[in-house]
Amino acid sequence: MNPLDRADPEPARGRRSARRCLILLAAAALSGPAAAAPSLLEDWAALNSACRGGRGDDPRTLEACTRRDALDQRLTAAGWCYGRPGEAGYQRRWRLCTSSRQR
């Protein structure tokens, strides 16, 4: 353990959390869209709730939004689309894309 981490446990906790997130995302990318979807979609929904429901001045809200946006990119890269063209925001749901134009 780095001696500086003992003085302030928050940086170490943040690095562990970031590492854990990267490991989960890498595992999801390697396992393909169908296998990754349930876990990633659950994580996305929880982060989206925290992002949209959090206070704007709370750092946890910004972290939730940042992590949700990273999952957006991973899901899109794995062939998932959020909503269909022309849908209102409340109608949008994650689903497998049916064509490359929808990405």
VENDASUL-V344598 format. One record per residue. N is the residue number from 1. RES is the residue in one letter. PHI is phi in whole degrees, 0 to 359 (NA if undefined). NEAR is the number of other ideal C-beta (glycine too) atoms within 12 Angstrom. D_LAST is the distance of its C-alpha to the last C-alpha in Angstrom with 2 decimals. Layout:
BEGIN
n: [N | N]
res: [RES | RES]
phi: [PHI | PHI]
near: [NEAR | NEAR]
d_last: [D_LAST | D_LAST]
END
This chain:
BEGIN
n: [1 | 2 | 3 | 4 | 5 | 6 | 7 | 8 | 9 | 10 | 11 | 12 | 13 | 14 | 15 | 16 | 17 | 18 | 19 | 20 | 21 | 22 | 23 | 24 | 25 | 26 | 27 | 28 | 29 | 30 | 31 | 32 | 33 | 34 | 35 | 36 | 37 | 38 | 39 | 40 | 41 | 42 | 43 | 44 | 45 | 46 | 47 | 48 | 49 | 50 | 51 | 52 | 53 | 54 | 55 | 56 | 57 | 58 | 59 | 60 | 61 | 62 | 63 | 64 | 65 | 66 | 67 | 68 | 69 | 70 | 71 | 72 | 73 | 74 | 75 | 76 | 77 | 78 | 79 | 80 | 81 | 82 | 83 | 84 | 85 | 86 | 87 | 88 | 89 | 90 | 91 | 92 | 93 | 94 | 95 | 96 | 97 | 98 | 99 | 100 | 101 | 102 | 103]
res: [M | N | P | L | D | R | A | D | P | E | P | A | R | G | R | R | S | A | R | R | C | L | I | L | L | A | A | A | A | L | S | G | P | A | A | A | A | P | S | L | L | E | D | W | A | A | L | N | S | A | C | R | G | G | R | G | D | D | P | R | T | L | E | A | C | T | R | R | D | A | L | D | Q | R | L | T | A | A | G | W | C | Y | G | R | P | G | E | A | G | Y | Q | R | R | W | R | L | C | T | S | S | R | Q | R]
phi: [NA | 293 | 302 | 292 | 292 | 292 | 289 | 221 | 290 | 299 | 300 | 295 | 297 | 295 | 294 | 296 | 296 | 295 | 298 | 299 | 297 | 296 | 296 | 297 | 292 | 295 | 297 | 294 | 295 | 284 | 269 | 91 | 296 | 293 | 289 | 278 | 305 | 304 | 294 | 296 | 292 | 295 | 299 | 300 | 298 | 295 | 292 | 297 | 297 | 294 | 292 | 285 | 263 | 276 | 284 | 296 | 264 | 266 | 302 | 294 | 294 | 299 | 297 | 298 | 295 | 296 | 292 | 298 | 297 | 294 | 293 | 308 | 295 | 294 | 296 | 298 | 296 | 272 | 97 | 258 | 239 | 257 | 82 | 245 | 305 | 91 | 284 | 285 | 306 | 290 | 271 | 287 | 219 | 286 | 204 | 293 | 293 | 260 | 206 | 291 | 293 | 281 | 285]
near: [11 | 11 | 8 | 12 | 15 | 11 | 11 | 13 | 14 | 14 | 16 | 18 | 13 | 17 | 18 | 16 | 18 | 18 | 14 | 16 | 25 | 17 | 14 | 23 | 27 | 14 | 17 | 31 | 23 | 14 | 18 | 16 | 25 | 15 | 14 | 29 | 24 | 17 | 22 | 37 | 27 | 18 | 28 | 36 | 23 | 19 | 30 | 28 | 16 | 23 | 26 | 18 | 17 | 21 | 14 | 13 | 8 | 14 | 15 | 19 | 21 | 18 | 20 | 28 | 25 | 21 | 29 | 31 | 19 | 26 | 35 | 28 | 20 | 33 | 36 | 25 | 20 | 29 | 23 | 31 | 25 | 27 | 20 | 19 | 15 | 9 | 14 | 10 | 11 | 8 | 12 | 18 | 19 | 29 | 20 | 22 | 21 | 13 | 11 | 9 | 9 | 18 | 20]
d_last: [43.26 | 43.19 | 46.19 | 44.12 | 41.95 | 45.13 | 45.90 | 42.54 | 40.52 | 37.41 | 36.05 | 36.50 | 34.81 | 31.80 | 31.62 | 31.92 | 29.15 | 26.85 | 27.91 | 27.34 | 23.78 | 23.07 | 24.76 | 22.79 | 19.43 | 20.75 | 22.04 | 18.80 | 16.99 | 19.90 | 20.08 | 16.66 | 14.09 | 16.65 | 19.47 | 17.83 | 16.19 | 19.38 | 20.66 | 17.55 | 16.81 | 20.50 | 20.53 | 17.57 | 19.46 | 22.68 | 21.39 | 19.73 | 23.15 | 25.01 | 22.92 | 23.21 | 26.73 | 28.21 | 30.50 | 29.17 | 32.08 | 31.70 | 30.34 | 29.05 | 26.72 | 25.27 | 25.01 | 23.18 | 20.64 | 20.22 | 19.86 | 17.37 | 15.15 | 15.59 | 14.58 | 11.34 | 10.57 | 12.06 | 10.32 | 6.76 | 8.63 | 10.28 | 7.65 | 7.72 | 6.07 | 8.63 | 9.99 | 9.58 | 10.02 | 13.66 | 14.32 | 16.69 | 16.25 | 18.77 | 17.02 | 13.72 | 13.60 | 11.61 | 11.08 | 9.94 | 6.99 | 9.18 | 7.62 | 5.65 | 5.60 | 3.80 | 0.00]
END
